[in-house]
Structures are given as structure tokens and as C-alpha cells.
Amino acid sequence: MAGDQATEIFPGIAVNPQIMGGTPVIAGTRVPVEVVLGHLAAGDSAAAIMVEYDLTEEQIRSALAVTCSSCRSVIR
């Protein structure tokens, strides 16, 4: 069924209505982008986030990049 498939909305970032209610997550995980950003905003290091959520540096960068992209589209 098409609704059961994840859709990559940005490299490394996916949405699937069946996972976290369609919230953007790190592809292949159930870790929401907003959780990663919240940790970074709180001052947590990328290394700490990588350990806590079993993520790679590239996945954390994808979370930042999709947010930058979203901000650019709002500003324009």
C-alpha cells in the first residue's frame, strides 16, 4: 500500500504516515528531526546525539540541512 511507504523529502529525511504520524524523521529511524534539533539547540554535542540515538554525523547534518532548506523557503 502506498501509504505504508516512506517518502524521502530531503536527502536522509523521510516521512511516513505510519511512523511518528508523518513527522519528518531521520531516514531508516524513528528519530524525529525536531528531536535532533532540540538537542543541538539545548547545547548537546553532535557526538552525544550520535551515541544516544545511534545516528551518524551525516544524519545529524541532514537534519540541519532540511531545516535550513525549510527556512529558506519560508523567507522567500
C-alpha positions as CSV (number, residue, x, y, z in Angstrom):
1,M,0.0,0.0,0.0
2,A,1.4,3.4,-1.0
3,G,0.7,5.0,2.4
4,D,3.0,2.5,4.1
5,Q,6.0,3.7,2.1
6,A,8.4,6.3,3.4
7,T,8.9,9.3,1.2
8,E,12.2,10.9,1.2
9,I,11.5,14.7,1.4
10,F,15.2,15.7,1.6
11,P,18.3,13.6,1.4
12,G,18.4,11.5,4.5
13,I,15.0,12.7,5.8
14,A,11.8,10.8,5.3
15,V,8.1,10.9,6.2
16,N,5.7,8.1,6.5
17,P,2.1,8.5,7.9
18,Q,2.7,5.1,9.7
19,I,5.8,6.3,11.5
20,M,5.6,9.1,14.1
21,G,2.4,10.3,12.5
22,G,4.2,11.5,9.4
23,T,6.6,13.7,11.3
24,P,9.9,14.1,9.4
25,V,12.4,11.6,10.7
26,I,16.0,10.6,10.0
27,A,15.6,8.1,7.2
28,G,15.6,4.5,8.4
29,T,14.9,5.5,12.0
30,R,12.1,6.7,14.2
31,V,14.1,9.7,15.3
32,P,12.3,13.0,14.5
33,V,14.3,15.8,13.0
34,E,12.9,18.1,15.7
35,V,14.4,15.9,18.4
36,V,17.8,16.2,16.9
37,L,17.4,20.0,16.5
38,G,16.1,20.3,20.1
39,H,19.2,18.6,21.4
40,L,21.5,20.8,19.4
41,A,19.6,23.9,20.5
42,A,20.0,22.8,24.1
43,G,23.8,22.6,23.6
44,D,24.2,18.9,23.3
45,S,27.1,17.9,21.1
46,A,26.7,16.0,17.9
47,A,28.7,13.2,19.4
48,A,26.3,12.9,22.3
49,I,23.3,12.8,20.0
50,M,25.1,10.2,17.8
51,V,25.6,7.9,20.9
52,E,22.1,8.4,22.4
53,Y,20.2,7.8,19.1
54,D,22.7,5.6,17.2
55,L,23.0,8.2,14.4
56,T,25.9,9.2,12.1
57,E,27.3,12.7,11.7
58,E,25.8,12.7,8.2
59,Q,22.3,12.0,9.6
60,I,22.7,14.9,12.0
61,R,23.8,17.2,9.2
62,S,20.8,16.1,7.2
63,A,18.5,17.2,10.0
64,L,20.2,20.6,10.0
65,A,20.2,20.9,6.2
66,V,16.5,20.1,5.8
67,T,15.7,22.8,8.5
68,C,17.9,25.4,6.6
69,S,16.1,24.5,3.4
70,S,12.7,24.9,5.1
71,C,13.7,28.3,6.5
72,R,14.9,29.5,3.1
73,S,11.5,28.6,1.5
74,V,9.6,30.5,4.2
75,I,11.8,33.6,3.8
76,R,11.4,33.7,0.0
